[in-house]
């Protein structure tokens, strides 16, 4: 699929939101594009978000009007292009001080204004009684009222798979479990090829391309150093942690937004797949990993902050799963806290021609991809073609489905787990679904299926551990693997899953 006699127009490294978004954009413009991912699509940052498509109320507080406006517009574009994956979610900002209603009410009116025609609904003030009708589990002592506003919600890993399906439909070639091991330069020092390893066969392959794009997020500097060992680091990695609780902590369908916490971030309590999602933190990191682990201080911070607003304060025993993600923030002057760094994106083109895109956030992935491909058009004689993704329907949407009917494709599966499934347990993941994920969505491990094709690991870590042997057996039959493979897969998955459950002390 990746082999090609002629050089690819664009080779993308990185299978997260930014990389897959670039593959969609480039293929839609008619470029020959391939994409290589070191692990599974969305294994790192892109499956570990707060599940919100939003403008960023906190960035409005920081005065970054341009970023908020762009994100709000992209939020609306994404809902138009993927109405099957993005929906409106109402948020309440509870008010316990006299000044909060006018202060946050004014700010959220500005949020509405910046959204313009892409708005999801108008904000309004709520009485104390109205707030409790929306969120009956709020702490009532001192509650004065609140402000209601609207943003978007989605399932990040599912959207990513459907974006990969869109790129494939448009002619792009995508390959996961294909880590890039070398960047190759011609006699003049120009970057014109890369070498990657196929993890399943162990074989090495070379890909030539007119333009190579580094969209590896938190791992961007590793690739930049492969191109130029002396390149100064540009990534300031920051970890965000989320805790997942039972639905009873947020019994309605409305989210809570706490606009200011002790670490300078906002805190969300969000209903998601019959669970309550709490987050997030902002912790500077020295190094990055594919499986970041929540720190005890982060767990305690979220529980303590949530306990100030929920009538029933949560504790560690209430956590059914937790996860950490790493933000690929772009470095700023020294002594700048990661919470204060911009979520805008940056593009760098090295002297050899490596195009690196870093920063940004899920909501603006399409705009980031457009910007990256626009820059690529000016490299190595690629013809300039206009971006068409502003109105491009994403696979699985009602309009795009007709073009995909009747054939196997990446993204052919469904979210799989519903509210009822969680009630009935791991057996709700059927053999047919597992086979579908393998054949049509490139799932190769238990983790692929239980963490990203379904979200069971994120929703109930103990249930995911219990489901692992069943999933491994079905995968082994489909992939013709032996008993040692099954045993190793279960061991590897259990090692991952244990980090989704907190120590109780």
MOJOFEN-V921722 format. One line per field, one symbol per residue. phi: phi as a letter, one per 40 degrees, with the letter a starting at -180 (. if undefined). Layout:
phi: ???
This chain:
phi: .ccacccccbbbbhbcdccccccccccccgccbbbbbcbbdgdcdcbbccgbbacgdcccccgcccccccccccdccccccbccbbbcbcbbccbbbcccccccccccccddcccfcccbiccacbcdccdcccbccccccgcbiabbababbabcccccccccccccdchcbbacfbccbabbbcccgccbaabbbcccbgcbbbbbacabbcbcgccdcccccccadccccbcbcbcbbbbbbccdcaccbbcbbccabccgccbbbbcafgbbbbiababcbcabacbcbdcdccccccccccccbccbccbcccccaaabbbccccdbddgcccccccccbbbbbccchccbbbggaddbdccccdcccdccdcbfgcccbccbcdbcccdgcdcccccbcgbcacgccbdgcbdcccccgdccccdccdcccccbbgcbbdddcccbcbbdcccacccccccdcccccccccccfbccdcdccccccccccccccbcccb
